[in-house]
């Protein structure tokens, strides 16, 4: 049997074996997927990233609005003081010659002139950019890429929260199975003590022998208490992570892990894991999008060295008319339509460094993609190797449990027939307990390595 088939068969049998020792509880049984769904809805970390996603959506809309015309309206009321007519020598005495169209030169007395005091101004201006060197289009593309990065950030936080929940979930399964193993050993130890007390009445067992087994029983009961308390801590941490309402209780449903065993069978080879990681890993996708953002920054930097062209229309209604020697109490309306061209000559020597910087950042972003791929590839390879190692460990521990059970039965039979010492019985009991606990840990460790591979490939 190949190691791929071996790991699949072992994983399925391991999951079934682990779930068989779990008793039924009155609390609501929740699968791992149920915890995932609750976290998607209630995790504070995911809510923060979703709020950032909505902000990025508005950022795209804001960038697109640069394509629309700009319209400015201005309304102003004012009080105008008296105009003062002065000679070129700044004297208010004497007269000034004033040419009136159709009448010729006229003499006007210097000093204060009759002036309309209350003024008004209304201006409407519309501008439509028709060419900006590509800056607007580049800004829109950067906003869209920012929105995609925000989406990936939501998914990244979702994967991290799910992996955290998975760790809590597997810890609970491990602790519950350990508690069951300890409970069975307590039951077995109590039966041995009862048998030893009966034999002591017959004079074949010393009081000291019973005391040593009672000490072992106390040690087992302490271990069970510690295991149960550890479960309470993990349960509280899990409830906090998914923001479970206070007062609601749950119980993990280990039967649902059988589905994960089937999924493991479908992704049994390292090549499939590597391909899945290359397609789904969020870090690689974020690095690729960062490269596209840097390319848009290069385009945006180049746009600053190009002219901008806009169509301008303006209407201006003002009064009184104060641009003549003698102000006139009248409104004057002026409008115009034209094309404006703006170009910064200083960009020829100032902007070149900005362009070079953007190009270097683009090169850095491209190299970062390759670095991300290398890191994920190494992570998948290490994770898959650990998965194979844990599979061998499970197989080894199952064999050790079988041998420990056989050894315990042999030693117990010999002890019952006065052919073994009490220390042999204690050693056999401890060996059985250690083997059972090691098997529980090995099974959970294998599941953890499997889920870690799913986390690296971002397929949780």
Buried (B, 14 or more C-beta within 10 A) or exposed (E): EEEBEBBBBBBBBBBBBBBEBBEEEEEEBBBBEBBBEBBBEBBEBBBEBBEBBEEBBEBBEEBBEBEEEEEEEEEEEEEBEEBEBEEEEEEEEEEBEBEEEEEEEEEBEBBEBEBBEEBEBBBBBBBBBEBBBBBBBBBBBBBBBBBBBBBBBBBBBBBBBBBBBBBBBBBBBBBBBBBBBBBBBBEBBBEBBEBBEEBBEEEEBEEEBBEBBBEBBEBBBEBBEBBBEBBEEBBEBBBEBBBBEEEEEBBBBBBBBBEBBEEBBEBBEBEBBBBBBBEBBBBBBBBBBBBBBBBBBBBBBBBBBBEBBBBBBBBBBBBBBBEEEBBBEEBEEEEEEEEEEEEEEEBEEEBEEBBEEBBEBBEEBBEBBEEBBEBBBEBBBBBBEBBBEBBBBBBEBBEBBEEBBEBBEEBBEBBBEEEBEBEBBBBBBBBBBEBBBBBBBBBBBBBBBBBBBBBBBBBB
